[in-house]
């Protein structure tokens, strides 16, 4: 209101003076113009640094950005939860198939991996039996598997097994005479066993010279094959099923030549577009509803992106006005800290979140329509964007005094916390390397899974665990005294060694 009165007075005074005004009049005009410009700039600065509630009270400006952020939190979180449930089915299908493959193709697999490998063999006969068992199981897969599996083509566009062996070149070795003569160059031999070959007499391919292994030169035997499968459990969630290609590899590792061959099983599952899906029911309608919801999320994020970008542009323009005014009036530049005040970091965070949400939503729509299968990239984009959205809520909590104190404390302490973590991280890394080289070779990972071995005393206490049993063993009275439980009346007693 004051700014409008001053501007009106300036216009009236300018008309009254007319062209006959002298130098003093022109100086007065310039002074008044400068005051008006300064007052306008000050009011614009005050309004720019107001929170949405203060802006609404000052100029009745509706806080569109805040409303969009609140709506976006609900929309993006709902979208993430739905996609997470769908992705959980994908991960579970892959893991369950890997376990099923281990039981199908690994001879004597107990259901629990021994270490980083699945199982192991210790004799030549067991090695041959394990190799032939995997090949035979592959041939009889359709009669054995409970899943919806079929044979797939490998890299050579052939259906069947590919068996490769790595070994040193020919040499001689006599451990009894401590003599070794071997060429360290590695040779790789491969053979392809298709379904027709496997359908013949098994002794024909088992007696092949390829399977005559010289174990003192053998490094590893690798069996690779491809299988195809369809995930039907997604139908219960009213989603279209996915088609998978499993790239399975069985490795018999003999590089240590320690008398123990470790058997590794690796299954890499890739999702591919199904060529022909003909499913009737309510799945198609549900897919359309989800696509509409994802499109609405994209619209919300796009609107938020536009509004936040507009606010940053206005802030940069206001900073330029302030810098020019400060330079003209005070003949000096504004410090960097004040210049950065015009760039709202929260808006940058929101813009990054919106971009990731838009890209992730587009990928999700393509995955839902079975045009793409990149679940991992979509999970990263949607998960990170949701994280940024929830972090952005802190900005609105800062409008309340009780929460603002906490936020300011976090901002002030963050640099010191990071410096402490850097110093502590160096100490931790040094301790890790020292422990790895000193204690690592003697550390058994089995103790983490099964616990430490039971000592004789612990085993004895298990056998004599009850007071009644110890009393019956009168012949071992002295040995069973340690197994008797202490009575409550004996709490005052003290045993002295």
Secondary structure, DSSP 8 states (H G I E B T S, - for coil): -HHHHHHHHHHHHHHHHGGG--HHHHHHHHHHHHHHHHHHHHHHHHHHTS-HHHHHHHH----HHHHHHHHHHHHHHHHHHHHHHHHHHHHHHHHHHHHHHHHHHSTT--SS-SSSSSEEE-SHHHHHHHHHHHHHHHHTHHHH--SSEEE-B-TTS-BEEEEEEEEEEEEEEEGGGTEEEEEEEEEEEEEEEEHHHHHS-HHHHHTSGGG---TTTEEEEEEEEEEEEEE-GGGGGT---EEEEEEEEEEEE-TT-SS-EEEEEEEEEEEE--S-----SSHHHHHHHHHHHHHHHHHHHHHHHHHHHHHHHHHHHHHHHHHHHHHHHHSS---HHHHHTTS-HHHHHHHHHHHHHHHHHHHHHHHHTTS---HHHHHHHHHHHHHHHHHHHHHHHTTSHHHHHHHHHHHHHHHHHHHHHHHHHHHHHHHHHHHHHHTGGG--THHHHH-S---HHHHHHHHT-SHHHHHH-GGGHHHHGGGS---GGGTT-----
